[in-house]
Amino acid sequence: MRRFVTVLLGLLVALTALDVTVSVRMAWADTANSNKSKTKKTVAVSKETVSHSKPSNLNSEEMAQKLFEEFVADWMKKLEHINVTNRSKPQIQAVEGGYSCCYINYGPDREFWIKRTDSPLTPFVGFLRYSEKTLQKYGKTQEEVLKDVGKVVAETPVTEIFRYTKGKWVY
């Protein structure tokens, strides 16, 4: 798992590196040993990252952490809307002895953190970990199924990785 995350981080950094431009630096170079005319010649080619005129404090770890906390809160709200939809539209099926339905529920448990990268374009990546639970409800009638609290029959840990680019968190 650690190797997978490392490979994913490398891929993420490599993809953001596509925003790198090549600039040609020109310098005056003496074309002859004498003091004759000097001509403009390409003497160096370098790669530079483009500054997007964002204030440097946007890349501070404190700022990135604060913005990631807000981002995670919004992300979990989106997942809660999915949970509400999943609970409101159960697909009830007849089973031996009654009825049953299953649905997926995300969270509410979560943990999150950020890590610094070597990329000036994506100085941080953020990790969000929560659980995807499969809940199953039973009842002798369909109405009883809807009233049942449900029982967790499967739980899968989910880790999502987000990038911090141009002063904001991106999925």
Secondary structure, 3 states (H helix, E strand, C coil): CHHHHHHHHHHHHHHHHHHEEEEEEEEEECCCCCCCCCEEEEEEEEEEECCCCCCHHHHCHHHHHHHHHHHHHHHHHHHHHHHHHHHHCCCCEEECCEEEEEEEEEEEEEEEEEEECCCCCCCEEEEEEEEEEEEEEEECCHHHHHHCCCEEEEEEEEEEEEEEECCEEEC
